[in-house]
Every structure is written in C-alpha cells, then in structure tokens.
Amino acid sequence: MSNAVSSDFCALGIDTSNYTTSAAAVMTDGTCKSEKQLLPVAPGTLGLRQSDAVFSHVKQFADVFSRLRIAEADIRAIGVSSRPRNIDGSYMPCFMYGVSVAETLASALGVPVYRFSHQQGHIAAAVFSSHCEHLLSAPFMCFHASGGTTELLHVNGMENINIAASAGDISVGQLIDRAGVMLGLPFPAGPALEKLAAGGTLPEKPVIKIKDGRCALSGFENKAKTMLEKGVAPENIAFYIIETVALTVKKLCDDYNPDNLPVLFVGGVMSNERIKRILSGNNRFFAEPRFSSDNAAGIAYLALNKYLSAADQ
C-alpha cells in the first residue's frame, strides 16, 4: 500500500487502544496514509491503567491526527474502534475517547460514523496490506496475537467471527512483555526482545501443551524467571520466549483448523521475523509489519467499504 493520499475522497479511521493512538485515511484508489504513537509507559511497569490510557490519548491524539496532513482531503465517512471484540459485553474505556472524537468530527463534517471492533480492524488491516482481499469471499482462519489477545478465529465475513482456540491464562503478547520487562526491557517489549534474541540460542526446547483448544502460557513466564535466577544469559531467555510463542501459535493453527483453511496472522506479535518464519507456509498470510501492530488502517478500510456499499444501494 502506498503511504500517499490522493485527491480522491477518503474514509478516516480512528483507533485508541490500550497501547497506541492511531489514525488513518484510506482513499477510493486504495492508497493509505496512517500515523500512530505508542502510549507512554513508565520503565519497569506492565502497561497502563485505563484512566491513564484515556488521558494519554487526550494528550496525543491531536498531534497524531495533524501528522496525517489531510486538511484538503474529502472525508466522506469516519470509522472508529468502539470495543475490543464484536460481541456483547466487550468493553474497554480507552476506546470511548476515540468514539467521542469520531462522533465530534462526523457531526462537524456532516458524514456518517461506523463503529467496528478493534479486532475487526486488525483483520481488515492484514487482509488489505497483504493484498489478500480474496479471503473475504470465503471462510478463513485468522490468528490474532497481540498484547491482550491470543485467539485462533474462524472468519466467515467480518460480522461472523468465532473463536476456534485461544489462550487459557495470559496472552502471547503478555508473555513477551512480562519476560521482556523481567529482562530489563521497555514496555511493550516485543521489538526489544526480538533484537535481544537475535544474539541468543535456545537453552532448551519448550514443551507446548494444549487441552480442549486452550493453551497455558503463564508457566513459561515462571520458566523464564527460573532461568534468569540460574544465570541463563538474557539473550537465550529471549530466544526461548520467542520460540515458545511461535511453537504455541503453530500448534494451535495445526490442531484446530480441521478444514485446512487459509490462515491470516494479525496483531503486533506477528511482526516478529522469527515467528513469521516458523509459521510461514502455503495459504499462510501476514500483514505488512507496519500494519501488524495496533493501527487505524483497517478501521478506515472498513469504513470506506461500508460507505461505498451504502452509496450503491
């Protein structure tokens, strides 16, 4: 996808997750421009309280939005992430700030607002950035691996997403972040842990256990702590954690995809190059790295598609 905005009309996407403030504009010709900024997290801590996340979005959204440089763009619709997943009861306060901004902008511009889930945005960003629009015409599997989610999803249209397998305790992203902070890395720890692991070797092979479609990951956090106490080199512990994540995701995809459907990998964890190498194969698709982590591009795509569909009716 190009990162330039053409003179054609566009849809605006807004996503205010517990990790990132992001905004994007997608044109009818498929070009996209996106900007984002991580929420500030104090060194040695594991994420933010929701009240702090909301306040951070308040402070940095205007700067993120201004960097889009779309003052002359013809915005016809606005999409926004309003909740983590598209199910009853799914709620997170940080998304409400984005909804407030979207509704305010839409009222000023006289355009419609379309609400989507954060997860729908991740899937859409991966579909379009991997040039795999064909996936939307038939059922496929999607593995969503991020700071708060570890789910293998059966997707039969963006409104019909069901969990086939998942984590039973902490997510793969939480395992990476907790191990990284344990090793003195900044939060979120994914990029720094990947860099550290590049100089390491595997101290022992992780044993992956899955029961009834649920994997347990907290034991690997305890294993990393034990390794550190025994003097195992940090780069080797980092390698162990990344290998654990990759093998867990692979086993879930191998064991809980009985129809051998295509698998699309989404979420920030899927930007890790070693994990991608282990998971790669026929009918395996990945988002561009810049659209793997939290971003508003998928939300903008969904909003544009919904606007165009409404205009055709």
Secondary structure as the mmCIF struct_conf table of DSSP 4:
data_model
#
loop_
_struct_conf.conf_type_id
_struct_conf.id
_struct_conf.beg_label_comp_id
_struct_conf.beg_label_asym_id
_struct_conf.beg_label_seq_id
_struct_conf.end_label_comp_id
_struct_conf.end_label_asym_id
_struct_conf.end_label_seq_id
BEND BEND1 ASN A 3 ASN A 3
BEND BEND2 SER A 7 ASP A 8
STRN STRN1 CYS A 10 THR A 16
BEND BEND3 ASN A 18 TYR A 19
STRN STRN2 THR A 20 MET A 27
TURN_TY1_P TURN_TY1_P1 THR A 28 ASP A 29
BEND BEND4 GLY A 30 GLY A 30
STRN STRN3 CYS A 32 LEU A 38
HELX_LH_PP_P HELX_LH_PP_P1 LEU A 39 PRO A 40
TURN_TY1_P TURN_TY1_P2 PRO A 43 GLY A 44
BEND BEND5 GLY A 47 GLY A 47
HELX_RH_AL_P HELX_RH_AL_P1 GLN A 50 SER A 66
TURN_TY1_P TURN_TY1_P3 ARG A 67 LEU A 68
TURN_TY1_P TURN_TY1_P4 ALA A 71 GLU A 72
STRN STRN4 ILE A 75 ARG A 83
BEND BEND6 PRO A 84 ILE A 87
TURN_TY1_P TURN_TY1_P5 ASP A 88 GLY A 89
TURN_TY1_P TURN_TY1_P6 PRO A 93 PRO A 93
HELX_RH_AL_P HELX_RH_AL_P2 CYS A 94 LEU A 109
TURN_TY1_P TURN_TY1_P7 GLY A 110 GLY A 110
STRN STRN5 VAL A 113 SER A 117
HELX_RH_AL_P HELX_RH_AL_P3 HIS A 118 SER A 129
TURN_TY1_P TURN_TY1_P8 SER A 130 HIS A 131
HELX_RH_3T_P HELX_RH_3T_P1 GLU A 133 SER A 137
BEND BEND7 ALA A 138 ALA A 138
STRN STRN6 PHE A 140 ALA A 145
BEND BEND8 SER A 146 GLY A 148
STRN STRN7 THR A 150 VAL A 155
BEND BEND9 ASN A 156 GLY A 157
TURN_TY1_P TURN_TY1_P9 MET A 158 GLU A 159
STRN STRN8 ILE A 161 ALA A 167
BEND BEND10 GLY A 168 ILE A 170
HELX_RH_AL_P HELX_RH_AL_P4 VAL A 172 MET A 182
TURN_TY1_P TURN_TY1_P10 LEU A 183 GLY A 184
HELX_LH_PP_P HELX_LH_PP_P2 LEU A 185 PRO A 186
BEND BEND11 PHE A 187 PRO A 188
HELX_RH_AL_P HELX_RH_AL_P5 GLY A 190 ALA A 197
TURN_TY1_P TURN_TY1_P11 ALA A 198 GLY A 199
BEND BEND12 PRO A 203 GLU A 204
STRN STRN9 ILE A 210 LYS A 211
TURN_TY1_P TURN_TY1_P12 ASP A 212 GLY A 213
STRN STRN10 ARG A 214 CYS A 215
HELX_RH_AL_P HELX_RH_AL_P6 SER A 218 GLU A 229
TURN_TY1_P TURN_TY1_P13 LYS A 230 GLY A 231
HELX_RH_AL_P HELX_RH_AL_P7 PRO A 234 ASP A 255
BEND BEND13 TYR A 256 TYR A 256
TURN_TY1_P TURN_TY1_P14 PRO A 258 ASP A 259
STRN STRN11 VAL A 263 VAL A 266
BEND BEND14 GLY A 267 GLY A 267
HELX_RH_3T_P HELX_RH_3T_P2 GLY A 268 SER A 271
HELX_RH_AL_P HELX_RH_AL_P8 GLU A 273 LEU A 279
TURN_TY1_P TURN_TY1_P15 ASN A 282 ASN A 283
STRN STRN12 ARG A 284 PHE A 286
HELX_RH_3T_P HELX_RH_3T_P3 PRO A 289 PHE A 291
TURN_TY1_P TURN_TY1_P16 SER A 292 SER A 292
BEND BEND15 SER A 293 ASP A 294
BEND BEND16 ALA A 296 ALA A 296
HELX_RH_AL_P HELX_RH_AL_P9 ALA A 297 ASP A 312
#
